[in-house]
Amino acid sequence: MRVVFAGTPEVALPALDAIADSAHDLVGVVTRPDAPSGRGRRLTPSPVAQRAEELGVPVLKPEHPRDPDFQDALRALEPDCCPVVAYGALLPQSALDIPPHGWVNLHFSVLPAWRGAAPVQHAIWAGDEVTGATAFRIVKELDAGPTFGVMTERIRPGDTAGDLLGRLAEGGAGLLVATLDGLDDGSIEARPQQVEGVSLAPKITVEDAEVDWDRPSVAVDRQIRACTPAPGAWTTFGGERLKLGPVTLTEERLQPGALEVRKSEVLVGTGTHAVRLGDVKAFGKRQMPAADWARGLRLESGASLGT
């Protein structure tokens, strides 16, 4: 089949590479426009755009997929199907209708669970034991289209969102290529999603990522892992934000937010048991182990985090 791949961030690269290496003809790539990046805020192509250029594949960067010029350019490529991974823009029906086999999205959950922008983060935050990836045909309703196939992945106790997303991106790439194979030879059909079990996974904001130390330690651990690496869990110390890496559960008890500073570790209390801080990053400082941070400030037990 002739395919035009749509995607933007690094997580889309395994699928793009898998399609480029498949029997299908990758005739184009659609990605978001160049965006400011780095200290100089220079306009930089997306990771998908950069990989497409390395592959020698034409790249389309519409401001919005409803743009008539973009749709004309897409028609000119004559795609049979448009596979999608984390493209990042809503597709109008006029664009969805262009390829005969539609736009097939790789979504990082087992649909209908966790429809939305942050399925991996919400699965970890909710304490799910298993998640996965689903290939489905895009329709106007959010992540509600009929599905072609699914893969599952166990969520490990120490997984951050970044860890889990990396595994799903690799495994899901094979699922997406297999879906294209099945569409090409007619061996698969789309099946409607179940109406039961729908849950939503909206984008997690910086405000959402503030840790509430009154919550149980298990909930604090899940929240921090779900927000790693983005948007980054945080708390406050001395009126300034302190970014938090993953923590370790303990059986010790402290008052919520209270710090206990030891020679090689720093504990902080929650609504149940204390947790051991991992890496932290104070404003204007580099990331470092919590014990080094406390030593640099000459912190003593009795200080506290949070408001």
NUGU-673121 format. One record per residue (C-alpha): residue in one letter; x, y, z. Coordinates in steps of 0.02 Angstrom, whole numbers. Example, Ala and Ser with C-alpha at 12.3 -4.5 7.8 and 13.67 -1.06 7.14 Angstrom:
residu  x  y  z
A  615  -225  390 .
S  684  -53  357 .
//
This chain:
residu  x  y  z
M  0  0  0 .
R  47  181  -23 .
V  51  258  151 .
V  76  433  221 .
F  131  430  403 .
A  73  564  525 .
G  166  596  688 .
T  269  725  779 .
P  368  678  938 .
E  506  553  968 .
V  384  420  1027 .
A  321  407  847 .
L  492  360  777 .
P  484  171  807 .
A  324  160  705 .
L  393  272  568 .
D  550  165  556 .
A  449  4  555 .
I  339  66  414 .
A  491  126  315 .
D  565  -49  333 .
S  403  -137  286 .
A  336  -192  117 .
H  226  -38  109 .
D  273  115  7 .
L  303  264  123 .
V  265  408  6 .
G  253  551  130 .
V  251  611  310 .
V  136  735  396 .
T  198  823  553 .
R  173  981  653 .
P  261  1141  597 .
D  435  1182  660 .
A  430  1245  840 .
P  547  1349  951 .
S  670  1240  1046 .
G  820  1257  1160 .
R  891  1409  1247 .
G  897  1509  1087 .
R  716  1463  1046 .
R  766  1427  867 .
L  635  1350  754 .
T  672  1163  749 .
P  591  1025  646 .
S  498  891  744 .
P  587  724  775 .
V  473  645  645 .
A  516  780  517 .
Q  701  755  547 .
R  688  566  525 .
A  583  586  367 .
E  716  698  292 .
E  847  566  333 .
L  738  439  243 .
G  716  553  93 .
V  527  558  113 .
P  424  714  70 .
V  365  807  225 .
L  204  906  244 .
K  193  1030  390 .
P  19  1108  385 .
E  -28  1240  512 .
H  -191  1143  522 .
P  -250  988  426 .
R  -404  1082  368 .
D  -296  1192  256 .
P  -350  1164  75 .
D  -171  1171  10 .
F  -121  1032  129 .
Q  -267  924  79 .
D  -226  950  -105 .
A  -45  899  -71 .
L  -104  745  23 .
R  -220  694  -120 .
A  -76  713  -241 .
L  21  581  -143 .
E  -124  459  -171 .
P  -112  370  -3 .
D  -210  209  24 .
C  -196  233  213 .
C  -126  360  336 .
P  -54  278  494 .
V  -43  398  641 .
V  59  404  803 .
A  47  559  914 .
Y  21  682  772 .
G  -52  815  886 .
A  -189  899  783 .
L  -374  865  756 .
L  -415  796  585 .
P  -569  863  494 .
Q  -683  744  402 .
S  -624  813  236 .
A  -448  751  276 .
L  -509  587  350 .
D  -599  548  188 .
I  -445  561  76 .
P  -364  388  97 .
P  -479  241  51 .
H  -428  145  208 .
G  -438  299  318 .
W  -319  358  454 .
V  -264  218  572 .
N  -207  279  741 .
L  -93  190  864 .
H  -159  238  1036 .
F  -64  191  1194 .
S  -202  108  1293 .
V  -321  -39  1277 .
L  -473  55  1212 .
P  -603  103  1266 .
A  -498  135  1423 .
W  -404  299  1433 .
R  -462  394  1281 .
G  -369  558  1267 .
A  -200  641  1264 .
A  -114  558  1413 .
P  -165  374  1422 .
V  2  309  1488 .
Q  12  437  1628 .
H  -167  404  1683 .
A  -143  216  1682 .
I  5  230  1801 .
W  -79  360  1910 .
A  -234  251  1927 .
G  -132  100  1979 .
D  -177  -8  1828 .
E  -80  -170  1819 .
V  -94  -193  1630 .
T  -108  -72  1485 .
G  -65  -86  1301 .
A  -88  -9  1130 .
T  -233  -12  1008 .
A  -239  15  820 .
F  -404  95  769 .
R  -482  196  629 .
I  -497  381  671 .
V  -672  455  676 .
K  -730  627  731 .
E  -769  570  909 .
L  -614  565  1021 .
D  -526  395  1010 .
A  -693  309  980 .
G  -664  230  809 .
P  -675  43  771 .
T  -521  -58  817 .
F  -410  -173  715 .
G  -297  -249  846 .
V  -222  -232  1018 .
M  -64  -275  1114 .
T  -46  -280  1303 .
E  97  -234  1419 .
R  117  -259  1606 .
I  148  -101  1707 .
R  300  -135  1816 .
P  308  -71  1996 .
G  443  58  1960 .
D  384  113  1787 .
T  383  297  1748 .
A  274  361  1607 .
G  431  376  1502 .
D  483  196  1534 .
L  312  126  1491 .
L  285  236  1340 .
G  452  180  1269 .
R  402  -3  1277 .
L  230  31  1205 .
A  304  131  1061 .
E  418  -15  1014 .
G  284  -149  1031 .
G  151  -42  952 .
A  256  -14  796 .
G  239  -197  753 .
L  52  -190  785 .
L  33  -42  668 .
V  129  -127  527 .
A  28  -287  552 .
T  -131  -182  538 .
L  -72  -109  374 .
D  -31  -284  312 .
G  -205  -344  357 .
L  -289  -197  272 .
D  -185  -227  117 .
D  -230  -410  100 .
G  -406  -395  170 .
S  -375  -512  317 .
I  -434  -395  455 .
E  -592  -296  487 .
A  -626  -154  606 .
R  -733  -196  757 .
P  -836  -68  854 .
Q  -769  -23  1026 .
Q  -862  -82  1179 .
V  -981  44  1252 .
E  -936  -7  1429 .
G  -772  35  1513 .
V  -742  204  1434 .
S  -622  313  1535 .
L  -542  479  1489 .
A  -359  532  1496 .
P  -347  721  1474 .
K  -179  807  1465 .
I  -93  821  1634 .
T  -47  1001  1673 .
V  93  1071  1779 .
E  -37  1116  1909 .
D  -97  935  1913 .
A  82  878  1948 .
E  96  964  2118 .
V  113  831  2253 .
D  -11  832  2398 .
W  83  756  2545 .
D  -80  721  2637 .
R  -117  583  2513 .
P  -62  402  2544 .
S  116  356  2500 .
V  59  237  2362 .
A  -39  378  2279 .
V  110  496  2293 .
D  224  366  2214 .
R  103  337  2069 .
Q  80  523  2038 .
I  265  558  2030 .
R  299  411  1914 .
A  152  461  1803 .
C  221  638  1787 .
T  398  580  1745 .
P  472  645  1632 .
A  331  766  1587 .
P  261  879  1650 .
G  370  836  1802 .
A  306  813  1979 .
W  346  952  2100 .
T  322  1023  2273 .
T  379  1182  2358 .
F  521  1218  2479 .
G  557  1390  2546 .
G  428  1465  2430 .
E  508  1395  2271 .
R  468  1244  2166 .
L  566  1085  2192 .
K  553  956  2052 .
L  541  776  2108 .
G  602  615  2031 .
P  528  445  2076 .
V  524  401  2260 .
T  540  239  2359 .
L  407  175  2478 .
T  454  142  2659 .
E  368  77  2816 .
E  419  228  2921 .
R  298  364  2977 .
L  315  552  2976 .
Q  191  695  2973 .
P  135  739  2795 .
G  268  846  2712 .
A  391  831  2858 .
L  571  797  2812 .
E  690  680  2901 .
V  868  710  2844 .
R  995  571  2863 .
K  1173  549  2806 .
S  1131  462  2642 .
E  943  484  2622 .
V  798  604  2645 .
L  625  545  2695 .
V  464  645  2680 .
G  300  605  2764 .
T  136  570  2675 .
G  -40  530  2734 .
T  18  353  2773 .
H  201  298  2767 .
A  351  406  2726 .
V  434  398  2556 .
R  619  410  2518 .
L  658  551  2397 .
G  756  509  2240 .
D  829  645  2130 .
V  770  824  2154 .
K  798  985  2057 .
A  788  1153  2143 .
F  754  1311  2044 .
G  909  1362  1947 .
K  1006  1208  2001 .
R  1052  1044  1920 .
Q  963  882  1960 .
M  1044  789  2105 .
P  1011  655  2236 .
A  903  720  2379 .
A  1041  686  2506 .
D  1160  800  2409 .
W  1027  935  2397 .
A  995  928  2584 .
R  1180  930  2623 .
G  1208  1082  2514 .
L  1073  1177  2609 .
R  1129  1108  2777 .
L  952  1048  2804 .
E  904  965  2966 .
S  755  857  3012 .
G  601  959  3051 .
A  593  1058  2889 .
S  445  1023  2776 .
L  391  1019  2595 .
G  233  1092  2521 .
T  124  1237  2573 .
//
